């Protein structure tokens, strides 16, 4: 059984990589950031987790949640 992990789009020597949080190895390496975002979004939506998009400098520049967000809170 695989764990649901937040997905990160990060720079890679061969382009851009999609990595699950805490993973050493990339799930997928592609040429463009746009392609990596599409792959990461699909995984995050399926697993109901978050997606983090890193810039070329490695810093997080955007994040999206595809989980069961209870905002605004009930009550």
N, C-alpha and C positions, 0 to 999 in steps of 0.2 A: 504494500500500500504506500502510495506516495504522499508526502506531506504537502499541504497547501502553503506556498511561500509567496511573499511579495516578490514582484518581478522588477528587475532593474535593467534599464537600457544604459549601457556603459561603453565608453570608447575602447577599442581593441586594436591591436597592431594591424589587423586585416580589415578594419572597418568599424563596425559596431556589433556589440554582443548583447544578448538577452541572457541574464543570469538570475536564478532564484536566490533569494536572500540566504546568505550563509554558505552558498555553494562555491567551491573552488573552480569548477569547470563551467563554461558557458553552455547554456541549453542550445543556442544557435548563434552563429556568427554570419553576418551579412554585410554587404557593401555600404548601405546607406542607413542613416539614423531613422528615416521615415519607415523603411521596411522593418527595422528592429522594433519600432514603436507598435506597428501593426501586429507583429507576432506577440509581443509582450502584452498588449491589450487583450488579445484573444485568450491567452493563458490566464490573465488576471480575471477576466470576466467569467471564464469557465470555473475557476477555483474560488471566485468571490473574494479576491484579495486586492491589494493595492499595486499600482504600477508607479515606479519612480523613473523619471527621465533625467539623466545626467548630461551636462554639457561637455564640451571637449576638454575642459579643465578638470573634469571629474566631479564637480559639485552638482548637487541636485538642483535642477532648474524648474521642475514641474512634478506634480504628483496627482494621481487620480485614484479614487476609491471605487471599486466595483463590488464591495461587500454589502452586507445588509446594514446600511447606515440608518440609524434611528434619529436622524436630525430632520426637522426639529423634534426635540424630545416630547413624548406624550405628557400631558398634564398641564 
